[in-house]
Each structure stands twice: as C-alpha cells, then as structure tokens.
C-alpha cells in the first residue's frame, strides 16, 4: 500500500532534471570556492626578504606588486637591483582581470559547447581549464623570475639567508622565503584544471 502511494505521488519522485540542477549548483559552488582561493592568493605575499637589522620585511613581492618598506628606502644601496620594469605589474593586473573574467563567464555559459575533432568540449570547461593552465604558468614564471632577480639584490637567494655588508655601517642578515600565498597558488591552477576535466562527471553529463 505504501509503495503504491509513493509511486502515484509525483512529489516523492526526484526527476533527472532536479538531480542535474543540484549537481550544477554543486559544480558552481566548487568553482566559486576555488575562485575565492585564487583571489586570496593574488592579494597575499608570495616572497619576502626579512632584514634582521631592521626587524622587518624589507622587500615583499605580491603577484601584482613589489613593496619596499619605508625604512628600507632610506638605504638605497641595499635595494639596488630590486626594481622591476614599470610595465610588469600593470600587465599582471590585466592578466588577473582576464583570468577572473574567464571564471565568471564559466558560471553563465553552462550549456554552450564546441567540438575539437571528435571531442565535445563545454565552454565552461574550456574557460576554467584556460584559467587553471594560465595560473600554473604564472606560478612557474614567478618562481623563475624571482630566482633570477633575487641574486641581483646583493646576492640574496630564493630561499635562505645571507649576510649583506654594503659598508661597516650598513650590514645585516637577510632571510628570504616563499610565503603561504605562493604555495597555495601552486594548488589553485591544478584544482581549476581538475574541475574542468571532471565537470561532466560532477554535473552528471556523459
């Protein structure tokens, strides 16, 4: 009796469309969560040079800017070679804007797709995958650039410590390190690529 009532009652049956809708919301939530992590890493320091004598971070590099502490600016001989080209960081903001726009568009282009040979690719997957691959490339390039530029800053390493003695009155240990923001950024790109590859499975499409 109970089983026949449940069959005859349409409200007790979950339609495939409802399941697909829930899965789409889950995928959208995952995309937003990783996008939030992406934004968080973008505004966190990725590399610092700590000046023991000054008891503060002398140089802090974000993915979009390099900040030289006000006190350290009084010692220009310590920061010789630390400058970046004036066009570099504005270009990084453009890069970030393109990536974030791609993530936003992926939330709206949920049904559109295109063919690559015999493979059907959704626009959402392509946008998310593009962003993930782009961030992976940026994270790798950042590491290479800092590894090449840091030694020009009085021979400091990418990670470690060095004693800088510009003159008897200007000397200190300098401790350099990659920050939590950088290591989490290393995870953002692969997470986005994984979301792009698993999108159809998550939302229940074959």
C-alpha positions, -999 to +999 in steps of 0.1 A: +000+000+000+027+024+010+048+016-021+019+022-044+012+055-028+048+066-032+047+057-069+015+075-075+027+106-057+047+127-081+061+149-053+080+119-039+099+112-071+131+131-079+133+139-116+166+137-135+163+174-142+163+181-105+193+160-099+212+177-128+202+211-114+216+202-079+248+189-095+252+220-115+248+241-083+275+219-066+298+225-095+292+262-095+299+262-057+332+244-062+341+268-090+333+298-067+353+282-038+384+278-060+379+313-075+378+326-039+411+309-032+425+323-064+416+358-053+430+352-018+464+341-031+465+370-055+464+395-027+488+376-003+526+380-003+544+354-023+580+362-014+597+383+013+631+394+022+634+399+060+661+424+072+672+413+107+689+446+114+656+465+107+635+437+123+610+439+094+603+427+059+623+449+036+610+436+003+576+420-001+566+407-035+529+400-044+518+385-077+508+421-087+532+444-069+566+447-051+565+467-019+597+481-005+594+490+032+596+527+040+626+522+064+645+503+038+640+531+013+665+551+035+691+526+025+690+526-013+723+507-015+706+477+000+679+476-027+700+482-057+688+458-084+655+450-068+634+472-092+611+457-117+602+471-151+574+497-148+552+478-173+554+445-154+529+448-127+502+467-147+505+438-172+499+414-143+467+432-133+455+428-169+464+391-167+445+387-135+415+405-149+414+382-179+416+351-157+389+362-133+366+372-162+370+337-177+360+322-143+329+345-141+319+337-177+321+300-169+293+303-145+270+316-172+280+296-203+267+264-187+251+247-218+272+260-247+299+238-262+321+233-292+338+204-309+376+197-311+378+169-335+357+141-321+358+156-286+329+178-274+341+205-250+318+227-230+326+265-230+326+264-191+352+236-190+374+255-216+372+287-196+380+271-163+408+250-178+423+281-195+424+299-162+440+269-144+467+265-170+474+302-171+478+303-133+501+273-134+523+291-160+523+323-140+533+305-107+562+288-125+573+320-143+571+339-110+594+314-094+619+316-123+619+354-123+624+358-086+652+331-087+669+351-114+663+386-099+669+379-062+707+373-066+709+408-082+697+422-048+731+419-031+732+381-038+702+370-018+689+335-025+654+325-035+651+309-001+677+311+027+698+337+044+728+358+035+749+384+053+749+417+034+776+442+042+775+473+020+798+491+043+807+489+080+776+509+089+752+491+066+751+454+072+726+428+082+715+392+077+687+390+051+663+360+053+643+353+022+614+328+017+584+319-004+552+325+015+520+306+021+503+326-006+527+312-031+523+276-020+485+278-021+487+295-055+506+263-067+474+244-058+449+267-074+459+260-110+457+222-107+424+225-089+409+245-117+422+221-143+408+192-123+374+210-122+375+215-159+383+178-166+357+165-142+329+189-150+308+164-169+311+138-142+302+163-115+271+176-132+261+142-145+266+145-182+281+117-203 
